[in-house]
Amino acid sequence: MISKSLVIIGGGPAGLAAAIAAYDAGERDILVLERDCVLGGILNQCIHNGFGLHTFKEELTGPEYSARYVRKVEERKIEAKLDTMVIDLSNDRIVTAINETDGLFRIAAKAVILAMGCRERPRGALNIPGARPAGIFSAGTAQRFVNIEGYMPGREIVILGSGDIGLIMARRLTLEGAKVRMVCEIMPYSGGLKRNIVQCLDDYDIPLRLSHTVTKIHGKDRVEGVSVAAVDDNRMPIAGTEEFVSCDTLLLSVGLIPENELTRKAGVAINPKTQGAIVDESLETTIPGIFAAGNVLHVHDLVDHVSTEAELAGKNAVRFIRGLDKGSSAVAIETGFGVRYTVPSRVHPAAATAITTIRFRTDNVYRDSYLSVLLDDERVQHLKKRILTPGEMEEVLIPAKWLLTRPGLKKITILVEKE
């Protein structure tokens, strides 16, 4: 069995940022495990721009963004094993992995950072009637075909779901000469960033049909069209609103799921709202020494936030390895009206940094409302917001002095208020 101080599972943007931060905090015995043949993760197929505005103060493509982190890892000579699949993780931080060179091997780690990212929700989760013709792809698969493999998935496209990948692929396929007939979204609001709605749909006159869904897929050997219908407040199709839309391809952009099979194997508690680990302010899970960051923790809209979060995990993993104690019991962070979840879910006042960032998403669209923070029953923050939407992540900043001056604090509540 191999021994390592820090093992990072995943060599995408989160894993690379965590490794660099851990190295810069003084840890040298680091191993990154990545199942792909190259580092960089999903950003390698995201050739559009818009990355790095927060981190590097300039606009980069996905490959350019990941390349900067890969270069930093190589400059620090941080060890990475590629083409390596991690197949098990125990609650005592034993990592089991396999590759062609080493075969099956086990690593005893002092700390582990989970950075496995997320995957797309498949057609099987949607229960759409119809046969199984060619021409049905997840948006991310289509992105890989077009941007890396050089294949066009189709010429006449309908996209179900308005997540950011689907919006970006609507533009990408249009630029490659395809006709995107429409984007259908079952919710009354888009799941993507406003800038992507404007730049990817509005700028190309691609219709976005909110409160609509695909009710049937037509075709036997190849998709020939889909039936689209409006839905009611319970997201059920409304009789009489169904129409046939001719197409040869259906792309699914219906949500992302954190890759937490290993997390569950280790016995880490999972947040049912995010499908990611429950973590504290250090991004440590409910299993000591196991940390999580990036899209495996909760799905982000900006990779810059993934990198910032992962850097925090890397620094705190080193603190754990060095035996630094958090020094106090944790204060729960609870969701109030309008807030779907928070990350983290608890904070140790004595271990909190000068500013603790709490990220979250709302459960609906709220206009001209207030974002409030309560410490027990005392309101300490009341920020006016013109609009809050589930498609855009929000954050509040909690100064350490708020926590340290209230020794009896029981809970922090984040909520949306009308006035």
DAKA-V450162 format. One record per residue. RES is the residue in three letters. PHI is phi as a letter, one per 20 degrees, with the letter a starting at -180 (none if undefined). Layout:
res->{RES:RES}
phi->{PHI:PHI}
This chain:
res->{MET:ILE:SER:LYS:SER:LEU:VAL:ILE:ILE:GLY:GLY:GLY:PRO:ALA:GLY:LEU:ALA:ALA:ALA:ILE:ALA:ALA:TYR:ASP:ALA:GLY:GLU:ARG:ASP:ILE:LEU:VAL:LEU:GLU:ARG:ASP:CYS:VAL:LEU:GLY:GLY:ILE:LEU:ASN:GLN:CYS:ILE:HIS:ASN:GLY:PHE:GLY:LEU:HIS:THR:PHE:LYS:GLU:GLU:LEU:THR:GLY:PRO:GLU:TYR:SER:ALA:ARG:TYR:VAL:ARG:LYS:VAL:GLU:GLU:ARG:LYS:ILE:GLU:ALA:LYS:LEU:ASP:THR:MET:VAL:ILE:ASP:LEU:SER:ASN:ASP:ARG:ILE:VAL:THR:ALA:ILE:ASN:GLU:THR:ASP:GLY:LEU:PHE:ARG:ILE:ALA:ALA:LYS:ALA:VAL:ILE:LEU:ALA:MET:GLY:CYS:ARG:GLU:ARG:PRO:ARG:GLY:ALA:LEU:ASN:ILE:PRO:GLY:ALA:ARG:PRO:ALA:GLY:ILE:PHE:SER:ALA:GLY:THR:ALA:GLN:ARG:PHE:VAL:ASN:ILE:GLU:GLY:TYR:MET:PRO:GLY:ARG:GLU:ILE:VAL:ILE:LEU:GLY:SER:GLY:ASP:ILE:GLY:LEU:ILE:MET:ALA:ARG:ARG:LEU:THR:LEU:GLU:GLY:ALA:LYS:VAL:ARG:MET:VAL:CYS:GLU:ILE:MET:PRO:TYR:SER:GLY:GLY:LEU:LYS:ARG:ASN:ILE:VAL:GLN:CYS:LEU:ASP:ASP:TYR:ASP:ILE:PRO:LEU:ARG:LEU:SER:HIS:THR:VAL:THR:LYS:ILE:HIS:GLY:LYS:ASP:ARG:VAL:GLU:GLY:VAL:SER:VAL:ALA:ALA:VAL:ASP:ASP:ASN:ARG:MET:PRO:ILE:ALA:GLY:THR:GLU:GLU:PHE:VAL:SER:CYS:ASP:THR:LEU:LEU:LEU:SER:VAL:GLY:LEU:ILE:PRO:GLU:ASN:GLU:LEU:THR:ARG:LYS:ALA:GLY:VAL:ALA:ILE:ASN:PRO:LYS:THR:GLN:GLY:ALA:ILE:VAL:ASP:GLU:SER:LEU:GLU:THR:THR:ILE:PRO:GLY:ILE:PHE:ALA:ALA:GLY:ASN:VAL:LEU:HIS:VAL:HIS:ASP:LEU:VAL:ASP:HIS:VAL:SER:THR:GLU:ALA:GLU:LEU:ALA:GLY:LYS:ASN:ALA:VAL:ARG:PHE:ILE:ARG:GLY:LEU:ASP:LYS:GLY:SER:SER:ALA:VAL:ALA:ILE:GLU:THR:GLY:PHE:GLY:VAL:ARG:TYR:THR:VAL:PRO:SER:ARG:VAL:HIS:PRO:ALA:ALA:ALA:THR:ALA:ILE:THR:THR:ILE:ARG:PHE:ARG:THR:ASP:ASN:VAL:TYR:ARG:ASP:SER:TYR:LEU:SER:VAL:LEU:LEU:ASP:ASP:GLU:ARG:VAL:GLN:HIS:LEU:LYS:LYS:ARG:ILE:LEU:THR:PRO:GLY:GLU:MET:GLU:GLU:VAL:LEU:ILE:PRO:ALA:LYS:TRP:LEU:LEU:THR:ARG:PRO:GLY:LEU:LYS:LYS:ILE:THR:ILE:LEU:VAL:GLU:LYS:GLU}
phi->{none:e:d:c:f:c:d:d:e:o:d:e:g:f:f:f:f:f:f:f:f:f:f:f:e:o:e:d:e:c:c:d:d:c:f:e:e:c:e:p:m:f:f:f:d:e:e:f:e:o:e:n:f:e:f:d:l:b:e:c:e:g:f:f:f:f:f:f:f:f:f:f:f:f:f:e:l:f:f:c:d:e:l:c:d:e:d:b:b:e:f:d:m:e:d:d:c:b:b:f:f:e:m:e:b:c:c:e:d:f:b:c:d:e:b:e:m:b:c:e:f:e:f:g:e:d:l:e:f:p:e:d:f:f:o:d:c:f:f:f:f:f:f:f:g:f:e:d:e:n:d:e:f:a:d:c:d:d:d:d:o:d:f:g:f:f:f:f:f:g:f:f:f:f:f:e:o:f:d:e:f:a:d:d:c:f:e:f:b:f:e:d:f:g:f:f:f:f:f:d:d:g:f:d:l:e:f:d:d:f:l:c:b:e:d:b:d:d:p:d:e:c:g:d:r:c:e:d:c:f:c:e:f:e:m:d:g:e:g:n:d:f:b:e:c:f:a:d:b:c:d:d:c:d:o:d:c:g:e:d:f:f:g:f:f:f:n:f:f:d:f:f:e:e:m:d:f:e:c:d:f:e:m:e:f:f:d:g:n:d:d:b:b:n:f:f:e:a:f:e:d:c:f:g:f:g:f:f:f:f:f:f:f:f:f:f:f:f:g:f:g:e:m:f:e:f:m:a:f:e:d:f:d:d:e:d:g:n:d:f:a:c:c:f:d:b:b:e:g:f:d:f:f:g:c:d:e:d:d:a:c:e:e:a:e:c:d:l:d:c:d:d:c:d:d:l:d:e:e:d:b:b:d:f:c:f:b:c:c:f:f:c:f:d:b:c:d:d:f:f:f:f:e:f:e:c:f:e:g:d:b:d:d:d:b:d:c:f:b}
